[in-house]
Amino acid sequence: MKEPFEKISPTAKFVAYLRTFTDIPFAKEIAEESRAEKTYQELAGESKESLIRFTPYWEARYKTTNRIIAERGITQILEVAAGLSPRGIAMTANPGVVYVATDLPQILDEERAIAEAILSKLHAPRPNLHFEEVNVLDRESLSRATAVFQPDLPVAIVTEGLLPYFNRGEQTLLANNIHRVLGRYRGVWITTDVHTKQYQEAAIRLDKTIPERQNRVSRSTGSSLESNFFADENELTAFFDKAGFRIEGYQYSDMIQDLSSIRLLNLNQDDMKRVFELLSMSKTLILTLRSN
């Protein structure tokens, strides 16, 4: 395991706190158990109040992934660098779903403990919820995490917010490793936050706090987010094409009717305008193996 990647864990708590302003199941319980608010205050800095108004973005990011999985009827889910995602606890309420949360040891131990604490209070054992230590840059490590899956059923591999922390070489290695897994199980790779520099410039016009926040995250994680973005859509498309994937996009704005945070935060007209513009330009990528 590469030590710098262990430092990514605080960003999971950052997002976990923002999810408390939504109706996402188990979001509040996870934030409370992990003491996510304290980490959020540290990473958000002076923008901690204004950032909450962009919660619909984070809610849409989470819910697009869930919708893609549901629409495709996939019941085997491997979430890479799962962080403090509520997805595993929520989805495995259905005994027909097999969910594997993977991460580096430090945060995986915390996530497992949090899940066990929540499920213990509910008296709801989940034998179909699994936790596996995985370094996604190690093909064998990733492959071992799929051992509980049935080989005749498709798999959804989820990477939510992971790619910006990897440089291009590491992104290539990750894509190759996921391609190998999907070659064996079929299915789909669902990934968010695959940004271009053009997207970044447009996002900053809507949310002036982004540069300050990214600097804080970069200092916390030791990863230069801006340098890992793609130059434009052409470079992004060429990257995934070379890795052997066919790309579809799922717009965040398609989730607008399902975003509880808009109602719960009682956003004003100006906030709603900025939020809708951000949702309209944001998308989750759906990647399937390209036929040769």
C-alpha positions as CSV (number, residue, x, y, z in Angstrom):
1,M,0.0,0.0,0.0
2,K,1.3,3.5,-0.8
3,E,1.2,5.6,2.3
4,P,0.1,8.9,0.6
5,F,-3.2,7.3,-0.5
6,E,-4.0,6.6,3.1
7,K,-4.5,10.3,3.5
8,I,-7.5,10.4,1.2
9,S,-9.7,9.2,4.0
10,P,-10.6,12.7,5.4
11,T,-12.4,13.6,2.1
12,A,-14.7,10.7,2.7
13,K,-15.8,12.4,6.0
14,F,-16.2,15.7,4.1
15,V,-18.8,14.1,1.8
16,A,-20.3,12.1,4.6
17,Y,-21.2,15.2,6.4
18,L,-22.8,16.9,3.4
19,R,-25.0,13.8,2.9
20,T,-26.7,14.6,6.2
21,F,-28.6,17.3,4.4
22,T,-30.3,14.7,2.2
23,D,-32.7,11.8,2.6
24,I,-30.0,9.2,1.7
25,P,-30.5,6.2,4.0
26,F,-28.0,5.9,6.8
27,A,-26.2,9.2,5.9
28,K,-26.9,10.7,9.3
29,E,-25.9,7.6,11.2
30,I,-22.6,7.3,9.4
31,A,-21.8,10.9,9.8
32,E,-22.5,10.7,13.5
33,E,-20.5,7.5,14.1
34,S,-17.5,8.9,12.1
35,R,-17.6,12.4,13.6
36,A,-17.7,13.7,10.1
37,E,-18.7,17.3,11.0
38,K,-15.3,18.0,12.6
39,T,-13.4,16.9,9.5
40,Y,-15.8,18.9,7.3
41,Q,-15.1,22.0,9.3
42,E,-11.4,21.5,8.9
43,L,-11.4,20.9,5.1
44,A,-14.1,23.5,4.2
45,G,-12.5,26.3,6.1
46,E,-14.2,29.7,5.8
47,S,-16.5,28.3,3.1
48,K,-18.1,25.8,5.4
49,E,-21.5,27.6,5.4
50,S,-21.7,28.4,1.6
51,L,-20.6,24.9,0.6
52,I,-23.7,23.3,2.2
53,R,-25.8,25.1,-0.5
54,F,-24.1,22.8,-3.1
55,T,-25.2,19.7,-1.4
56,P,-27.6,18.8,-4.3
57,Y,-24.4,18.2,-6.4
58,W,-23.2,15.5,-3.9
59,E,-26.6,14.0,-3.6
60,A,-27.0,13.8,-7.4
61,R,-23.5,12.2,-7.6
62,Y,-24.6,9.5,-5.2
63,K,-28.0,8.9,-6.6
64,T,-27.0,8.7,-10.2
65,T,-24.9,5.7,-9.4
66,N,-27.7,4.0,-7.6
67,R,-30.1,4.7,-10.4
68,I,-27.7,3.2,-13.0
69,I,-27.3,0.1,-11.0
70,A,-31.0,-0.3,-10.5
71,E,-31.8,0.4,-14.2
72,R,-29.4,-2.3,-15.2
73,G,-30.7,-4.8,-12.7
74,I,-27.2,-5.5,-11.3
75,T,-27.1,-7.2,-7.9
76,Q,-23.3,-7.7,-7.5
77,I,-21.6,-4.4,-6.6
78,L,-17.9,-3.8,-6.0
79,E,-17.3,-0.3,-4.6
80,V,-13.7,0.7,-4.9
81,A,-12.3,3.2,-2.3
82,A,-15.8,3.1,-0.8
83,G,-14.9,5.5,1.9
84,L,-18.0,6.1,4.1
85,S,-20.6,5.3,1.5
86,P,-24.0,4.3,2.8
87,R,-24.5,2.2,-0.3
88,G,-23.4,-1.1,1.2
89,I,-25.7,-0.9,4.3
90,A,-28.6,0.3,2.3
91,M,-28.4,-2.0,-0.7
92,T,-27.8,-5.2,1.3
93,A,-31.2,-4.8,3.0
94,N,-32.1,-6.8,-0.1
95,P,-30.8,-10.3,0.5
96,G,-30.4,-10.8,-3.2
97,V,-27.7,-8.1,-3.4
98,V,-24.0,-8.9,-2.8
99,Y,-22.0,-5.8,-2.0
100,V,-18.2,-5.6,-1.4
101,A,-16.7,-2.4,0.0
102,T,-13.0,-2.0,-0.7
103,D,-10.5,0.5,0.6
104,L,-7.1,0.8,2.1
105,P,-6.8,-0.6,5.6
106,Q,-7.1,2.5,7.8
107,I,-10.5,3.7,6.5
108,L,-11.8,0.2,5.7
109,D,-11.4,-0.7,9.4
110,E,-13.4,2.4,10.4
111,E,-16.1,1.8,7.8
112,R,-16.5,-1.8,8.9
113,A,-16.8,-0.7,12.5
114,I,-19.3,2.0,11.7
115,A,-21.4,-0.4,9.6
116,E,-21.4,-3.0,12.4
117,A,-22.4,-0.5,15.0
118,I,-25.3,0.7,12.9
119,L,-26.5,-2.7,12.0
120,S,-26.2,-3.9,15.6
121,K,-28.5,-1.2,16.7
122,L,-31.0,-2.3,14.1
123,H,-30.5,-6.0,14.9
124,A,-30.0,-6.5,11.2
125,P,-27.1,-8.9,10.3
126,R,-25.9,-8.6,6.7
127,P,-24.1,-11.7,5.6
128,N,-24.2,-10.2,2.0
129,L,-22.2,-7.1,3.0
130,H,-18.4,-7.7,2.7
131,F,-15.3,-5.6,3.4
132,E,-12.0,-6.2,1.6
133,E,-8.7,-4.5,1.7
134,V,-7.8,-3.5,-1.8
135,N,-5.1,-1.4,-3.5
136,V,-6.7,-0.7,-6.8
137,L,-3.4,-0.3,-8.5
138,D,-2.6,-3.9,-7.7
139,R,-4.5,-6.2,-10.1
140,E,-4.4,-9.3,-7.9
141,S,-5.6,-7.3,-4.9
142,L,-8.6,-6.1,-6.9
143,S,-9.3,-9.5,-8.3
144,R,-9.4,-11.2,-4.9
145,A,-12.2,-8.8,-3.8
146,T,-14.5,-10.4,-6.4
147,A,-14.2,-13.9,-5.0
148,V,-17.7,-13.8,-3.4
149,F,-19.4,-13.0,-6.8
150,Q,-21.1,-15.5,-9.0
151,P,-19.2,-15.6,-12.3
152,D,-22.4,-15.9,-14.4
153,L,-23.9,-12.6,-13.1
154,P,-22.8,-9.1,-14.1
155,V,-20.9,-6.8,-11.7
156,A,-21.1,-3.1,-11.2
157,I,-17.7,-1.6,-10.2
158,V,-18.2,1.8,-8.6
159,T,-15.5,4.5,-8.2
160,E,-17.1,7.6,-6.7
161,G,-14.7,10.5,-6.5
162,L,-11.5,8.4,-6.9
163,L,-9.9,9.4,-10.2
164,P,-8.9,13.0,-9.3
165,Y,-6.5,11.6,-6.7
166,F,-4.5,9.6,-9.3
167,N,-2.1,10.9,-11.9
168,R,-2.5,9.8,-15.5
169,G,-0.2,6.8,-15.1
170,E,-2.2,5.6,-12.1
171,Q,-5.5,6.2,-13.8
172,T,-4.3,4.1,-16.7
173,L,-3.3,1.3,-14.3
174,L,-6.7,1.5,-12.5
175,A,-8.6,1.4,-15.9
176,N,-6.6,-1.6,-17.0
177,N,-7.2,-3.5,-13.8
178,I,-11.0,-2.8,-13.9
179,H,-11.0,-3.8,-17.6
180,R,-9.5,-7.2,-16.6
181,V,-12.2,-7.8,-13.9
182,L,-15.1,-6.9,-16.2
183,G,-13.6,-9.1,-18.9
184,R,-14.3,-12.0,-16.5
185,Y,-17.6,-11.0,-15.0
186,R,-19.2,-8.7,-17.6
187,G,-21.0,-5.6,-16.3
188,V,-20.2,-2.0,-16.0
189,W,-17.8,0.5,-14.5
190,I,-19.6,3.5,-13.0
191,T,-17.3,6.5,-12.2
192,T,-17.9,10.1,-11.1
193,D,-15.7,13.2,-10.9
194,V,-13.9,12.5,-14.2
195,H,-13.3,16.2,-14.9
196,T,-11.7,18.3,-17.6
197,K,-9.9,21.6,-17.0
198,Q,-12.7,23.3,-19.0
199,Y,-15.3,21.8,-16.5
200,Q,-13.2,23.1,-13.6
201,E,-13.1,26.6,-14.9
202,A,-16.9,26.6,-15.4
203,A,-17.4,25.2,-11.9
204,I,-15.3,27.9,-10.3
205,R,-17.4,30.5,-11.9
206,L,-20.4,29.0,-10.1
207,D,-18.6,28.3,-6.8
208,K,-15.8,30.6,-5.9
209,T,-14.8,28.5,-2.9
210,I,-13.5,25.6,-5.1
211,P,-9.9,26.7,-5.4
212,E,-9.6,27.2,-1.6
213,R,-11.2,23.8,-1.0
214,Q,-9.0,22.1,-3.5
215,N,-5.9,23.5,-1.9
216,R,-7.0,22.2,1.5
217,V,-7.8,18.8,0.0
218,S,-4.5,18.7,-1.8
219,R,-2.6,19.5,1.3
220,S,-4.5,16.9,3.2
221,T,-4.1,14.1,0.6
222,G,-0.8,15.0,-0.9
223,S,-2.3,14.8,-4.3
224,S,-2.5,17.7,-6.8
225,L,-6.1,17.5,-8.0
226,E,-5.8,20.1,-10.8
227,S,-2.9,18.4,-12.5
228,N,-4.9,15.2,-12.7
229,F,-7.8,16.7,-14.7
230,F,-8.1,16.0,-18.4
231,A,-7.4,18.9,-20.8
232,D,-10.7,18.6,-22.5
233,E,-13.5,16.1,-23.6
234,N,-11.3,14.8,-26.5
235,E,-8.5,13.8,-24.2
236,L,-11.0,12.2,-21.7
237,T,-12.7,10.2,-24.5
238,A,-9.4,9.1,-26.0
239,F,-8.2,7.9,-22.6
240,F,-11.1,5.6,-22.0
241,D,-11.2,4.5,-25.6
242,K,-7.5,3.5,-25.5
243,A,-8.3,1.6,-22.2
244,G,-10.9,-0.4,-24.1
245,F,-14.1,1.2,-22.9
246,R,-17.3,2.5,-24.5
247,I,-18.6,5.7,-22.7
248,E,-22.1,6.8,-21.8
249,G,-22.9,9.8,-19.7
250,Y,-25.7,10.2,-17.1
251,Q,-26.4,13.8,-16.4
252,Y,-26.8,14.9,-12.8
253,S,-29.6,17.2,-13.8
254,D,-31.7,14.1,-14.7
255,M,-31.9,13.5,-11.0
256,I,-33.4,16.9,-10.1
257,Q,-36.8,15.6,-9.1
258,D,-35.1,13.1,-6.6
259,L,-32.9,15.6,-4.9
260,S,-34.3,16.0,-1.3
261,S,-31.6,18.5,-0.3
262,I,-33.2,21.2,-2.5
263,R,-36.3,21.1,-0.4
264,L,-34.5,20.4,3.0
265,L,-32.1,23.4,2.5
266,N,-34.9,25.7,1.2
267,L,-32.5,27.1,-1.4
268,N,-33.3,30.6,-2.7
269,Q,-33.6,31.4,-6.4
270,D,-30.0,32.5,-6.9
271,D,-28.7,29.4,-5.2
272,M,-31.0,27.2,-7.3
273,K,-29.7,28.8,-10.5
274,R,-26.1,28.1,-9.6
275,V,-26.9,24.6,-8.4
276,F,-28.9,23.7,-11.6
277,E,-26.1,25.0,-13.8
278,L,-23.6,22.8,-11.9
279,L,-25.9,19.8,-12.2
280,S,-26.4,20.4,-15.9
281,M,-22.7,20.3,-16.7
282,S,-21.9,17.3,-14.4
283,K,-22.2,13.7,-15.3
284,T,-21.5,10.2,-14.1
285,L,-19.7,8.0,-16.6
286,I,-21.0,4.5,-17.5
287,L,-18.2,2.5,-19.0
288,T,-18.6,-0.9,-20.7
289,L,-16.1,-3.0,-22.5
290,R,-15.7,-2.0,-26.1
291,S,-16.2,-4.8,-28.7
292,N,-13.2,-5.2,-30.9
